[in-house]
Amino acid sequence: MGLNKLAIVSSTILLLFISSSLLVTSQEVEDEHEFNYDIEDEEHGPEKWGELHKEWAACGKGKLQSPIDLSDDRVDVQSHLGLLNRSYRPAAAVLKNRGHDIMLRFDEDAGSTSINGTKYPLKQLHWHSPSEHTVNGRRYSLELHMVHQTADDKLAVVGILYKLGRPDPFLAEMEGYIKKLEGLVEKEEKVGTIDPRHIKRGSRKYYRYLGSLTVPPCTEGVVWTIVKKIRTVSRKQMNLLREAVHDDFNPNARPTQEMNDRTINFYRPKKLQY
């Protein structure tokens, strides 16, 4: 076996071992009154999250924190990871204003995505503006997180990045409901049956790495998949998401975190390697 193949196999085994052994035991904190995204806030800003509660210690001391910069000089290009398989289905959903973001929660089985042989059921999705992950140092206008969770509390998040441009079709379906939640923290709005297959990815290529939740308690062991293609969102849609929460148009994106010798795998199908 060549050195390159050996390195690929070794890194894959390590990722599988870590992701199976670091079970996620905590959910995202939904009460946003105790933390914020203001980097200049010396009491409740991102740099202080880990000191606010002992359960949030990973936010300050963790070594596998998210988000990160997806830099070309850190990427390990691989073709064996396989397509990002998804088997989603329409399901009843509720839109909720969590104060720091707008979340769409599925109250029925909305299907799943399969990663390394494990099926991760889709539980909820939410938006961050600007994007939390960066690509070669560039931060985009919006980032969608599709949060998946198994029965034994393993988490996998699929992220999609957006730049300003044409309206996003899926967000267009949500606009009327989001307007009803404007300024109403903890308010929920039933949105009927939503089909997550309407969320467009547009690319088979993706980044994958092991990280954490990007809000307290910043629990580690989360398998992250960031779609390579940058999609578009209109300025009106982006502003609507910000107007709905009471953040005075402030960002709701956590700063990028240290890599700490982690590997970023980049999936590119063999026939696209040229």
Secondary structure, DSSP 8 states (H G I E B T S, - for coil): --HHHHHHHHHHHHHHHHHHHS---------GGG----TT-TTTSGGGHHHH-GGGTHHHH-SS-S--EE-GGGEEEESSS---EEEE--EEEEEEE-SS-EEEEESS--EEEEETTEEEEEEEEEEESS-SSEETTEE-SEEEEEEEE-TT--EEEEEEEEEESS--HHHHHHHHHHHHTTT-TT-EEEEEEE-GGGS----S-EEEEEEE-SSTT--EEEEEEEESS-EEE-HHHHHHHHHHTTSTT----------TT--EEEE--GGG--
